[in-house]
Every structure is written in structure tokens, then in C-alpha cells.
Amino acid sequence: MATIEKRTTNDGTVSYRAKVRLRGEKPRSRTFKRKTDAEAWAKKVEADLGHGVYVPTTAERRRTFGDMIDKFTTEYLPIKAHNLSADHMARMLEWWKDHYGFVTLDKLKPEIFIEAKAKIAKRKNRHKQPLSGATINRYLAAASAVCKWGWKELRWLHENPVLSVSKMKESEGIVRFLSDDERKALLAACRADDDPNIETCVVLALATGLRQSNIRLLKWEDVDFNNWTLAIRETKNGQPRNVPVVGMAQRTLQAHYDRDPTQEGWVFKGYRDGAPWSLHSAWQRVRGKAGLEGFRFHDLRHTVASYLTQGGAGLAQVADALGHKTLVMARRYSHQSAEHVRATLATIAGKLEEE
């Protein structure tokens, strides 16, 4: 049901407020200078609502994307589960607010994010190189998180417009892993270094495939010497894990524990009690002595995955060992198992020939 209300201000200005009420829908209203415009708008809105077409409310025309970002960063982001990169997301959302915070929610369409994607693609990183497809997708993901929250939780949006925007192609990157000689050289450099933390850290990385942050943030209470497992409480995918410690890593970790005068707190102690050890300097030293310039600590994780596939492990086993939630990341190492697959098929072929 539509109504047209005539309004006259103190200075004599006349306007017409059209209001549409339909059962099961929020009232829609809008003010016009001419009565014919108000009537035409009311008639269209009645028809659209009757056919299930989305019609923005007055609140949606007033609220902006910036308002929604502010509410997301202050109310939701601090309590978001499994959010290990809240600061990084907040920085990306600042970019969205600076460039598109003025857009009202009724105009927050996929076209806005398509335009933004092109604008982000023109930016340069700190090395003066174009941003990667992965980085651009992270910006879109940050905006999508806000829109999803605004849609499902706040009911400020009727859909998530970012879902209609195609993502950039992401490079899988180069999988760098240690050869046998390189591994021996690295471990020798670690043993010769004055900082005993680095040997234990590298050995654990090679024995478990854990990320640098998971290793650095270990506390002795996380180490179960009876069952030889490490309790990883904060993971990238949000699922705590118990990681087995085997072989040489057991002896190295036990020796590290025996050297610790307190045998409590951080496994890798820093100069201050409140913070764990920082491996940057020690890693740079041992990497240089081993002749591995450019080799990243994270490549030790790639090394474990590559060794697993070379040893015949399947994608599911690699994903489980490294704590991947899906097989997508583990698939990066599938080419490493080509020879194993060939050998397996050759064995089968040999059996067939025996028939």
C-alpha cells in the first residue's frame, strides 16, 4: 500500500514523501520535489516488491561501506575465530575505506569491486613490482569478509556482491627443497653455530614440517616427552594438532631441554622473558655458511613435503602431515612423486606380463 504525504517547510518549500508498505517487507520511503515523481516511484516499488525484486531501504541508502568496515573491525575482527592475520586484514580494510568507504550500501554492487580489483592491480609492492594475483585476491577476500558479515549477521546487505567478482590467477610458486648434500651442509653449519637454538629449530622443522611460528612459539608444556609429541595450539587453519617427534629430533630436543636451566616457559628463549627467541640472525648465518643464499626457512617445510612424496606418500598423507585442511596445497608437491608412480606402474606391468 502506497501513501503520498505532502510536506511544507517553514520557508514554504513543498515536497512529497512517498511511503510503500507491503506485508512481510520493511517500509520503503523516499522524498521528491514533485508529486508525480513520488507517485511513479511508489508504483514501481510496489511492483518490484510484489515480484521479489530487491529494493533498498532508507537505511541502506544512508549507510556506507565505510560504516560497515568500521563496525566489522571494532566488533567482529577482534573476536573472529582462527584469525591469525587480523592486523594484515585491518590494513587492507583501511585501503578499502580510503578508496570506497563513501559508497552507500544500496550502490555496493559487483561493479564497484571489479573497478577496485583493476585499481589494486595497478599498485606496486615495496620492490616496485606489480602486486601478485594472490595479493589482489587477499584484498578481495578482506572486502568479501566484511560484506558476508554485513549480509548474514547485520542484515545490512541482501547479498555478498564480492562473490560475483572473478578472482585473479595465483602462481603456485617455485617449490624449493634441500638436496641430500645441502641438508648435510645446513645441519653441519647449525651444529657449528654459537647459538644452540638454531640446530634444534632446524632439526624440528625438518622432522615435523612445522611452520616457523609454530616452532618459535613452542613452550615446554607443549612437549610430551612420554609420547614424543608437540601440541600445536594455534594453527593457520584453526585446528589444534599433536605432531609426532621421531628419530634424531628426539635426541636433539632432549639435549635442548637438558641445557635449559629453567626447563619451563619458551622452548626457544629470547633475550627477554616475555618474548621467544628470534631466529632471523642465526638463520642468516647458517644459511650463508651452508651456501644456501636465498633459501627461506619456510622452504624447510617444502623440503619435508617433497621428501614425503619422493618416499611414496600420497596427497592425503602429505596434507595430514603438514596440517593442510584440503589437498590443494599438497598438490603442489605431486610432481615430486612422478618417479614413484612410474616405479609402481612398472611393478604392476611386470605382474601382468607374468600372467
N, C-alpha and C positions, 0 to 999 in steps of 0.2 A: 504494500500500500504506500503510495507516494503522497507527500504533502508539500505544498509550497507556502513558505512563510515570508511575508513582506516585512522588511526591516528599514527603519528610518533613523539615521543618526542625528545627533544634536545640530549638526550643521546642515541638515536637510538632505544628505546623501541617501539615496534609496538603493537597497539590494534585496535579492531574493534568495532565501535559503531553501534548498530542496532536500528533503529527507525521505529515504526509502526504507521502509520496514518490511521484512519478509520473515515469516516464521522459520526459526532454526538458523537464522543468519544475524550477524551483528548489524545494527543500523548503519546505513551509509548516508553521509550528508555532504553537501557542498554549497558554497555561496557564489552567486552570479550577479552581475550588474543588470542583466536583462531577464525578464520573466520567461521569455520564450526559450532562452538558453537553459534556464533551470528546468523547465518542463521537458525539453529534449533530453537533457542529461538523466532526469528521473526515469523517463520512459525507457531509455537504453539500459540503465542499471537494472530496472525491474526485469527486462527481457534477459539480460545476461545472467542474473542470479537465478532466474527461472530455468535457464538451460545449463546451469552449473558452471558458468564461466567465472573465472576469478575477477573480483572487483576489489581494489584496495580500499581499506578503511581510512578514516581521517587520521588515526594514529599512525598508520603506515606511511601516510604522506608527510607526516611531521618528523617521525624518527629517521635517523640517518644511519648509514653503515658505521660511521664513527661512534655513534651511541652504542651500537651493538658490540663493537670491538672493545670499547671501554668496559662494558658490563661483563663481557667474556673474560677479559684479562684480570679484572678485580674480583669477580665472583666464582668463576669456573676454573680458570687456568691454575690457580694455586692449589686446588684440591683435585685436579684431574689425575686419575689413576695412571700409573706407569708412565708418567710424564718426566722423562729424564732430560729433556731438552726444552724446558719451559722458557729459559732465558732466550734461547735461539728463536723460538716461536714468537716471543714477545717482540723481539727486534724486527722480525718480518712483518708482524702486525702493525708496527709503527709505520712501516713503509706504506701499507695499505691505508692506514688512517690519514697519512700525509697527502696521499695522491687521490684517494677515493672516499675519504671519510665524509665528504659533503653530500654524497649521493643518498637520496631518500630511499627508504626501503621499497616503495612502490615502483621505483625505477631501477632497482637492483636486479638486472636481467643478465643472462649469459653474455650478451654483447659487451657489457662492462668488463667482464673478466677476460674475454677474448682480446679486447683492446689492451687490458693490463698485461696480459701474457706477452704481447708484442712489445710493450714498453719495457718489461723486465728483460726480455731477450736482447735489448739494445744496451743494457748495462754492462759494465766491466768489473772484473774482480780485482783484488789487490795487486795482481800481476799484470793488470791492463789487458786481460784476455776476456773474451765473451763468457758469460755465465754458462755453465753446463746445463744440459737438459734436466739433470737430476735436481740442480739448484732451483731452476724455474718451477719444477714440479713441487718442490717443497714450499715455495711461495703460494702456489695454488692450493696445496694441501692445508696451509695455515688459514687461508681465506675460507676454504671448504669447512674446516672445523668450526669456525665461527658461525657460518651460515647453517650448518647442520644443527648446532646448538640453538640458534635463533628459531629454526623451523620446528624441531622436535620438542624442545624444552620451554622456550619462551612463547612460542606460537606467534612470533612477530613476522614470520615468513610463511608462505603457503607451500614452499618447496626449497630445495637447495640448488640455486642457479649454477653453482660451480660444477655440478655433476654433468652438465651439458657441454662442458669445455673439454676438448681433446687434450690429452697430456703430451708432453714432449718425449721423444725417444731418448732413453737413457743408455749410455755406454756401459757395458759390463766391466770396462777397465782391464788392465793387464794383471793377470794373476802371477805374482812373483813369488817363488818359493826357493828354499835353500837346496842346493845340491849336497851330496854327502860331504864333499871336501869343504864347502862353505860352512856347513853346520859344525864340522870339527874345528875349523878356524875360529868361528864365533865362540864356541864353548871354551876353547883354549884362551882366547882373549878375556873372557869373563873370569876364568879362574885366576888369571894373572893380574886382574884389576884390584886396586886397593879397596874398593867398595864391595863387600861381600853380598850386598843386596842384589847386585846385578846378576850374579850367577844364579841365585835361587829364582829370581824373577824370570830370567830367560828359560831356565830349565822347566819351570812350571808352565810357561807359555807353550813350549814345545811338547810338553807331556799332556797338556789338557786342551789346548786350543782356545783358552780363555782370552777375553779382551783385556787390554792393558788396565782399564779402570777396574775390572773385576779383581785382578791380581793385586793392584796397588791398595785397594780398599779392604783387603782381607784383614781380619783380626784373628788372634789366636783362638778365640771362642768359636770361630767358624771352621776350625781344623779338627777333624775327628781322627785322632791317631790310632784308635782301636780298629776302625773300619776303613781308614785311609780314604776319607772323602773331604771335600771342601764344600761348605754351604754357601752358595751364591744367592744372596737375598734380593739384591736389586739387579735385574737383568733388562736388556733392551726390549724384550717382548713382554715384560711384566710377569713372567712366571719363574718363581724361585727354583733353583736346581741344586742337586747334590752331585758334584763332579768327582769321579774316582781319581786317585793319585796312584800311579803304578811305577814299578821299576826304579830307575835311577832317581826319579823325582822324590820318591820316599826317603832315600838316603840324604839327598840334598836338603829337603825340608826339615828332616830330623836334626841334621847338623846345624841348620839355621836356628832352630828352636833352642838347641843346646847352647848356642853362642849368645842368645838373648838374655841379658841379666835379669829382666823383669818377667819374661815369659808370659806376658799379658799385653793387652792393647793391640796396636798395629803390628802385623807381621813384618811389614817393611816400615821401620820407624824413620821419621824425618828429624830435622834439627829441632823442631818444636813439637811438644807433646800433643798439641791439638790437631796436627795435620800429619798425614802419612808421607813417606819418602817420595821425592820426585825423581823419576828415572832419567829425565832428559839428558843431563850432563853425562852420566855414566853410560847411557846407551850410545851417545855420540862418540865417546871414547872407544868403546869396544867394537862398535861398528867400523870405525876408521881403522883400528888395528887389524881387524879381520879382512880389510879390503872390500867392505860391502857398502861403499858410499851410495846413498840413495835408497838403500834398503830400509823400509819402515818397520817399526816394532809390530804393527798390525800385520805385516807380511808373515810373521811367525804363525799367525792364525791360518793364513793361506797355506803355509807350509804343512801344517797338520792336516788340513783338508786334502791337500794334494797327496801326501803320504798315504792317507786312508784310501783314496780312490785307487792309487797305484797298488795298494795291498789287496784290492778286490772289494772294498766296501761299496755298497750301493748308495744311491742318493738319500734314501731314508735314514741309513746309518750315519752318513755324514751330517745330515741335518740334526739328528738326535745328539751326536757327539758335540756339535758346535752350538747347540741350543737354538737352532733356527726353527721358527714356528711353521714355516712352509718349506717346500722343496725348491722354491725359486732361487734362493741364494746358493744352495748346494749345487744347483745345476751348473753353476759357473765352473765347477771342477770336473764335470763329467768327461771332458775331453782327456783328462789325465788317465782315465781308466780304459782308453781305447785298446791298448795292448793286452790288458787283462781280458777284455771282451773277446779279442781275437784269439787269445790262447784258449778261452773257454769254448768258443765255437769250433776251434781246431780239434779239441778233445772230443766234442760231440760228433764231428765229422769222422774222426777216426773210429768211433764206435759203430757208426753207420756202415763204414766200409767192412767192418768185421761180420756184418750180418750175412 
